Amino acid sequence: MTDRKPPHLDMETWIDRQIREATERGLFDNLPGAGKPLPDLHTPDDELWWVKKYLRREGLSTEALLPTGLRLRAQIERLPDTVRELPSEWAVREAVNKLNQQITQWLRAPSGPGPAKPVDPDAIVERWKADRANTTPPTATPPGDPATTNQPKTRRWWLWRQRRR
């Protein structure tokens, strides 16, 4: 399309001629999606359609588009589920402290709605302990179990090596 429009031709007829000649030369053959209907043709107009489509295609959460305050509020609501799989109380407290640091930063210069105050780590730890007590069966073996009695103690190799010196 490097040609300039001749001054005596109307713009529409010149464009139509360019398209017709390109079609005759086969420039539009084998294009992806040729002969298929346009996707999302009958969906309502949305000015952020391309952002939503990008997020869906990349498998990203729409939470990243929320303002910081609302994103923090969503993280607070999901916190019990987030810490449920953590292995220790220290890891739970660390996760709560990280979230509280983000909340404190937001509270220094708030913009829009958001969390009112930081999360209480002790309350989250107590809930974590209660969840773990309800979900994990006790692993204690009954006394006199043949699997645990009269077993030789295993030595650590580094202790053995240190004693040889």
ABEGO torsion letter per residue (X at the ends): XABBBBAABBAAAAAAAAAAAAAAAGAABGBBGBGBBBBGAABBBBAAAAAAAAAAAAGBBAAAABBAAAAAAAAAAAAAAAAAABABAAAAAAAAAAAAAAAAAAAABBBEBBBABBBBAAAAAAAAAAAAAAABBBABBBBGBAAABGBBBBBBAAAAAAAAX
